[in-house]
C-alpha cells in the first residue's frame, strides 16, 4: 500500500474498508473502574473478519478516532506540581509534563494488559487474511499523546503498530472514500482552545474539569462522610463511591443531580455530606489560577450566556442550591438551555466540513452518542446526487440512562462503530457508502440505595 500525507490528507490507494471507533477511554482506574472489558474486542474483530471475507476486502484500516487512552482521568495528577499538570499553561518547558504523561501512560497499560493484548491479537488475526493498519487520531482526553516521541512510540507499540516518532494527527481524510474524520472536541468550547500569547500550549478548561473537579469529587465526598462520622457499611460506601465515579456516564447530562439523589434521597445526613463534599471540590477548582484566568478571558460583556457565564452558573447553583432543590429546578433549566441551543453544534460543523472539503461523509466522536444525520443532497455527474451525512461513532463505555418515569437509572453496555466503503466495494452508483453498527448489552445494573 502506498500512503501519502499531505496537510492532514491521507490518500489511500488500495484501502477498501475504513472502520472508525472512538471514546474507549482506557484509563488507570485510580478514580473509578470504567474500562471496557477485554472480552469486547474479540467480538469486534470477529465481526470485521466476517465483513472482510463477505466483501472480499483487500485492505483494512482501523481508525481510533480520539479519547482512546484517557491520560487526564487519574488521581496521579493530584500529587504533581500545579505548573506541571496537563493544564499548567504557563510552564516554560513541556519536559516535566512529558515525563509525568509517560508515567500515567505506563500505569494505564499496566492496568489494561489484557485489553491491549486483545487488541494486538485481534489485529494480528486480521492481518493473516487482510492487510490491516491501525491509525491513532488524538482527542481531548489523549491530546497529551503528542507530548513527546517517547509517548507516541509507546502508544504505537502497545497497539501493535511500528513504534515510530511521527506526531499523531487530529484529522483523518480519505478522498477515495469521501470521508473527513476527527474527534469532534474541536467544536466544543470547553474542550478545545486555540494557541495564544496568554495560552501558549492551547490548554482547554476541560482539562482541569476532568483532572481537578470530576476526578476529585469522590474523595471529597467520602472525606466529608468520614468527617461527619456517618456510619456506612462497606457495601454502602462502595455504592456511594461508584455513583460519584460514574457521574460522566449519566445520560442525559442534566440527570446527574437525580443520579446522585437516587443514592442518598432517604438519608438527609448523607445528602448533606454529599453536598458539602461537592462544594469543597468546586472550591478547590475555582481557586485554581488557570480556572480564574479562563473565566476572565472568556467572559464577554456583549453576550450574557457565553461559555464562561454558563460554567459560572453551574458552579453557583452547585454551591448554593441543595440537591433536592436542584432536582426540582432541573427540568426548567434543561428546557431553558435546550431553547438557547437552536441547533446541534456538531451537525453545523459537519455541514461546514462537508461543504469545504467536498467529502460526503463527516465522522466524529466526543459526544458519546452514536448518530446518523442527513446533511443534504448535492448535484453530481452521476445518476444520483451526492448524499452528505454526519456520522457519530458513540462510545464503548457503559452509560447510565434515566428512566422515563424518573424512578431510577438503568445501565447498559454498548459498542458502536462506523464503516466507510470505497465506490468500488459496494453497488452504490459509483459513490462511497457507509454503514453503522451499534450493539447494546443489558448490564443487569440499576441504581438503588437504601441507607439505614
C-alpha positions in Angstrom: 0.0 0.0 0.0 1.3 3.5 -0.8 0.2 6.2 1.6 0.8 9.9 1.1 0.3 12.5 3.8 -0.5 16.0 2.5 -1.6 18.5 5.2 -3.7 16.0 7.2 -4.8 14.3 4.0 -4.4 10.6 3.7 -4.6 9.3 0.1 -5.2 5.5 0.4 -4.9 3.9 -3.0 -5.9 0.4 -2.0 -7.8 0.7 1.2 -11.3 -0.7 0.6 -12.8 -0.6 4.1 -12.2 2.0 6.8 -13.6 1.4 10.3 -13.9 4.3 12.8 -14.4 3.9 16.6 -13.8 6.3 19.4 -14.1 7.2 23.1 -12.9 3.9 24.6 -11.4 6.0 27.5 -8.9 3.3 28.6 -7.6 4.6 32.0 -5.6 3.5 35.0 -8.7 3.0 37.2 -7.4 5.2 40.1 -10.6 7.2 40.1 -13.0 4.5 39.1 -13.3 1.3 37.2 -14.7 2.4 33.9 -12.6 0.4 31.5 -14.1 -1.5 28.6 -13.9 -5.3 29.1 -11.1 -7.0 27.2 -13.8 -9.5 26.1 -15.4 -6.9 23.9 -12.6 -6.7 21.4 -12.7 -10.3 20.1 -16.4 -9.7 19.2 -15.4 -6.6 17.3 -12.5 -8.2 15.4 -14.5 -11.3 14.6 -17.2 -9.1 13.1 -14.6 -7.3 10.9 -13.2 -10.6 9.9 -16.6 -11.8 8.7 -17.3 -8.5 6.9 -13.9 -8.6 5.2 -14.5 -12.1 3.9 -18.0 -11.3 2.7 -16.9 -8.2 0.8 -13.6 -9.6 -0.4 -11.8 -6.7 1.3 -8.2 -6.1 0.0 -7.1 -3.9 2.8 -8.5 -2.6 6.1 -7.8 0.5 8.1 -9.0 0.8 11.7 -9.1 4.5 12.9 -9.2 5.1 16.6 -10.9 8.5 16.5 -9.8 10.1 19.7 -10.1 9.6 23.5 -8.9 6.0 23.1 -6.4 6.3 26.0 -7.5 8.7 28.8 -4.4 10.5 30.1 -6.4 13.0 32.1 -8.7 11.0 34.4 -6.4 9.8 37.1 -5.5 10.6 40.7 -1.8 10.7 39.7 -2.1 14.4 38.7 -3.2 15.4 42.3 0.4 14.9 43.5 2.1 16.7 40.7 3.1 20.4 41.0 0.3 22.5 39.5 2.6 24.1 36.9 3.4 20.6 35.5 -0.1 19.3 35.3 -1.9 19.0 31.9 -3.5 22.4 32.4 -0.2 24.1 33.5 -0.5 26.7 30.7 2.4 28.9 31.9 5.1 26.3 32.1 8.2 27.2 30.1 9.2 23.6 29.2 7.0 20.6 28.5 9.7 18.2 29.6 8.3 17.6 33.1 4.7 17.2 31.7 6.1 14.7 29.2 7.7 12.7 31.9 4.5 12.6 34.0 2.5 11.7 31.0 4.7 8.8 30.3 4.2 7.6 33.9 0.4 7.9 33.5 0.5 6.0 30.2 2.6 3.2 31.8 0.0 2.9 34.6 -2.8 2.7 32.0 -1.0 0.0 30.0 -0.2 -2.0 33.2 -3.8 -1.9 34.4 -5.1 -2.9 30.9 -2.6 -5.5 29.8 -5.4 -8.0 28.8 -7.2 -5.3 26.8 -4.1 -4.2 24.8 -3.2 -7.9 24.3 -6.7 -8.5 23.0 -6.3 -5.6 20.6 -2.9 -6.7 19.3 -4.2 -10.3 18.9 -7.2 -9.1 17.0 -5.2 -7.0 14.6 -2.7 -9.9 14.1 -5.6 -12.2 13.4 -7.0 -9.9 10.7 -3.5 -9.5 9.1 -3.4 -13.2 8.4 -6.0 -12.7 5.7 -6.4 -8.9 5.2 -3.6 -6.3 5.3 -4.6 -4.2 8.3 -3.3 -1.0 9.8 -4.3 1.0 12.9 -4.4 4.8 12.9 -4.5 6.8 16.1 -6.2 10.2 16.0 -6.0 12.3 19.1 -9.0 13.7 21.0 -9.1 16.0 24.1 -8.5 13.2 26.7 -5.5 11.9 24.8 -4.1 15.1 23.3 -1.1 14.6 25.6 -0.2 11.6 23.3 1.7 14.2 21.2 3.7 15.5 24.2 6.8 13.6 23.2 8.2 11.0 20.8 8.6 8.5 23.7 4.9 8.6 24.4 4.0 8.2 20.8 6.3 5.3 20.3 4.9 3.6 23.4 1.3 4.0 22.2 2.0 2.7 18.8 3.9 -0.3 20.2 1.1 -1.3 22.6 -1.4 -1.2 19.7 0.8 -3.5 17.6 2.0 -0.8 15.2 5.6 0.1 14.3 6.8 2.4 17.1 7.8 5.5 15.1 8.1 9.1 16.3 5.7 10.8 13.9 3.1 13.0 15.6 -0.5 11.8 15.7 -2.9 13.7 13.5 -6.1 15.4 14.7 -7.8 14.7 11.4 -8.2 11.7 9.0 -9.2 12.5 5.4 -9.6 10.0 2.6 -10.7 11.4 -0.8 -11.3 7.9 -2.3 -13.8 7.1 0.4 -15.2 10.6 0.6 -14.7 11.0 4.3 -13.4 13.6 6.8 -13.0 12.3 10.3 -11.9 14.0 13.6 -12.7 13.5 17.2 -15.1 16.5 17.4 -13.8 18.2 20.6 -12.6 21.0 18.2 -16.2 22.2 18.2 -16.6 22.1 22.0 -15.7 25.4 23.6 -14.8 23.7 26.9 -12.5 21.1 25.4 -10.6 23.0 22.7 -8.5 26.1 22.9 -6.5 28.0 20.3 -2.9 28.7 21.0 -2.3 32.3 22.0 0.2 34.5 23.8 -1.7 34.0 27.0 -2.3 30.3 26.5 0.8 29.2 24.6 0.0 25.5 24.9 -3.6 25.7 23.9 -4.9 24.2 27.2 -8.7 23.9 27.3 -10.8 24.3 30.5 -11.9 20.8 30.0 -8.5 19.5 31.2 -8.9 20.8 34.8 -12.6 20.0 34.8 -11.6 16.4 34.4 -8.3 16.2 36.3 -9.2 18.6 39.2 -13.0 18.5 39.6 -14.7 15.3 38.3 -11.8 13.1 39.4 -11.6 14.7 42.8 -15.3 14.7 43.7 -15.4 11.1 45.1 -12.5 11.7 47.5 -14.0 15.0 48.7 -17.4 13.5 49.4 -16.0 10.4 51.2 -13.8 12.6 53.3 -16.9 14.7 54.3 -18.8 11.5 55.2 -16.0 10.4 57.4 -15.7 13.9 59.0 -19.4 13.8 59.9 -19.0 10.3 61.4 -21.7 8.9 59.2 -21.7 5.1 59.6 -21.9 3.2 56.4 -21.4 -0.5 55.6 -18.6 -1.4 53.2 -21.2 -2.2 50.6 -22.9 1.2 51.0 -19.6 3.1 50.9 -18.7 1.2 47.7 -22.1 2.2 46.2 -21.6 5.8 47.0 -18.1 5.9 45.6 -19.2 4.2 42.4 -22.1 6.7 42.0 -19.7 9.6 42.3 -17.1 8.0 39.9 -19.7 7.4 37.2 -21.0 11.0 37.0 -19.7 11.5 33.5 -21.5 8.4 32.2 -25.0 9.6 33.2 -27.5 10.3 30.4 -28.9 12.8 29.8 -26.3 15.1 31.4 -29.0 17.1 33.1 -29.9 14.0 35.1 -26.7 14.0 37.2 -28.5 15.5 40.2 -31.2 12.8 40.1 -28.4 10.2 39.8 -26.7 11.4 43.0 -30.0 11.7 44.8 -31.0 8.2 43.9 -28.3 7.0 46.3 -29.0 9.4 49.2 -32.6 10.5 48.9 -33.7 8.8 52.1 -30.7 9.8 54.2 -30.6 13.6 54.9 -27.3 13.5 56.7 -25.7 11.6 53.8 -27.2 14.1 51.3 -25.8 17.0 53.3 -22.3 15.3 53.3 -22.5 14.8 49.6 -23.5 18.4 49.1 -20.6 19.7 51.2 -18.1 17.4 49.5 -19.2 18.6 46.1 -18.9 22.2 47.3 -15.3 21.5 48.5 -14.3 20.0 45.2 -15.8 23.1 43.4 -14.0 25.5 45.8 -10.6 23.8 45.0 -11.5 24.0 41.3 -12.5 27.7 41.4 -9.3 28.6 43.3 -7.0 27.3 40.5 -5.2 30.2 38.8 -5.9 28.7 35.4 -9.6 28.5 36.0 -9.7 32.1 37.2 -7.8 33.2 34.1 -10.0 31.2 31.8 -13.2 32.6 33.2 -11.9 36.2 33.0 -10.6 35.8 29.4 -13.8 34.1 28.1 -16.3 36.3 29.8 -17.6 38.9 27.3 -19.8 42.0 28.0 -21.6 41.6 24.7 -23.1 38.2 25.4 -24.9 37.2 28.6 -24.7 33.5 28.0 -21.2 33.0 26.8 -19.1 29.9 27.7 -17.8 31.5 30.9 -21.2 32.5 32.1 -22.6 29.0 31.6 -19.8 27.5 33.6 -20.2 30.1 36.4 -24.0 29.4 36.5 -23.4 25.7 37.0 -20.8 26.4 39.7 -23.0 28.9 41.5 -26.0 26.6 41.5 -23.9 23.7 42.7 -22.5 25.8 45.5 -25.7 27.5 46.7 -28.6 25.1 45.9 -29.4 21.8 47.7 -29.5 18.6 45.7 -33.3 18.4 46.3 -33.9 21.9 45.0 -31.6 21.4 42.1 -33.5 18.3 41.2 -36.8 20.2 41.2 -35.3 23.0 39.1 -33.6 20.6 36.7 -36.5 20.2 34.2 -36.9 24.0 33.9 -33.1 24.6 33.5 -33.0 21.8 30.9 -35.8 23.4 28.9 -34.1 26.8 29.1 -30.7 25.6 27.9 -32.3 23.5 25.2 -34.1 26.6 23.9 -30.9 28.6 23.9 -29.2 26.0 21.8 -31.0 26.3 18.5 -29.1 23.6 16.6 -26.6 20.8 17.3 -23.1 22.4 17.0 -21.6 19.1 15.7 -24.2 19.0 12.9 -23.4 22.6 12.0 -19.7 21.8 12.0 -20.2 18.7 9.9 -22.2 20.8 7.3 -19.3 23.2 7.0 -16.6 20.5 6.8 -18.6 18.6 4.2 -19.0 21.7 2.0 -15.4 22.9 2.4 -13.8 19.5 1.7 -16.4 18.1 -0.7 -16.5 14.9 1.3 -19.9 13.2 1.5 -19.2 11.8 5.0 -18.1 13.6 8.2 -17.3 11.3 11.1 -16.9 12.4 14.7 -16.9 11.0 18.2 -16.7 13.0 21.5 -20.4 13.2 22.3 -20.7 9.5 23.4 -23.9 9.4 21.4 -24.0 7.4 18.1 -25.8 9.3 15.5 -26.6 9.5 11.8 -27.8 12.8 10.4 -28.6 13.6 6.8 -27.0 16.8 5.9 -28.1 17.4 2.3 -28.0 16.3 -1.3 -25.5 17.7 -3.8 -25.9 17.5 -7.6 -23.3 15.4 -9.3 -22.4 14.0 -12.7 -23.7 10.6 -11.6 -27.3 9.5 -11.9 -28.0 10.3 -8.3 -26.9 13.3 -6.2 -24.2 13.0 -3.6 -25.6 12.1 -0.2 -23.9 14.1 2.5 -24.2 12.6 6.0 -22.8 13.3 9.5 -21.9 10.1 11.4 -21.0 9.8 15.1 -19.2 6.8 16.5 -20.6 7.0 20.0 -18.7 5.3 22.8 -17.9 1.8 24.2 -18.3 3.0 27.8 -21.4 1.8 29.8 -23.9 4.6 30.2 -26.5 5.1 33.0 -29.8 6.1 31.5 -32.5 7.8 33.5 -35.9 6.0 33.4 -38.7 7.9 31.7 -40.8 7.8 34.9 -37.8 9.2 36.9 -37.8 6.1 39.1 -34.1 5.5 38.7 -31.4 4.6 36.2 -30.7 1.5 34.1 -27.2 0.7 32.9 -26.3 -0.9 29.6 -23.1 -1.6 27.8 -22.7 -0.5 24.2 -20.3 -1.0 21.3 -20.6 1.2 18.2 -18.6 2.0 15.1 -18.8 3.4 11.6 -17.6 1.7 8.4 -17.0 3.6 5.2 -16.6 1.9 1.8 -15.0 3.0 -1.4 -17.2 3.3 -4.6 -15.8 0.0 -6.0 -16.7 -2.1 -3.0 -20.4 -1.8 -3.0 -23.0 -1.3 -5.6 -23.5 2.4 -4.7 -23.8 4.1 -8.1 -20.1 5.0 -8.2 -20.2 6.7 -4.8 -18.7 6.0 -1.4 -21.1 4.4 1.1 -21.3 3.8 4.8 -22.8 1.6 7.5 -23.0 1.9 11.2 -23.1 -0.8 13.9 -24.4 -0.4 17.5 -24.6 -3.3 19.8 -26.2 -2.9 23.2 -26.0 -5.3 26.2 -28.1 -5.1 29.3 -25.5 -5.0 32.2 -28.1 -6.1 34.8 -27.3 -2.9 36.8 -29.7 -0.3 38.1 -29.3 2.5 40.7 -30.8 1.6 44.1 -29.5 2.7 47.5 -31.3 2.4 50.9 -29.4 3.8 53.9 -30.4 2.7 57.4 
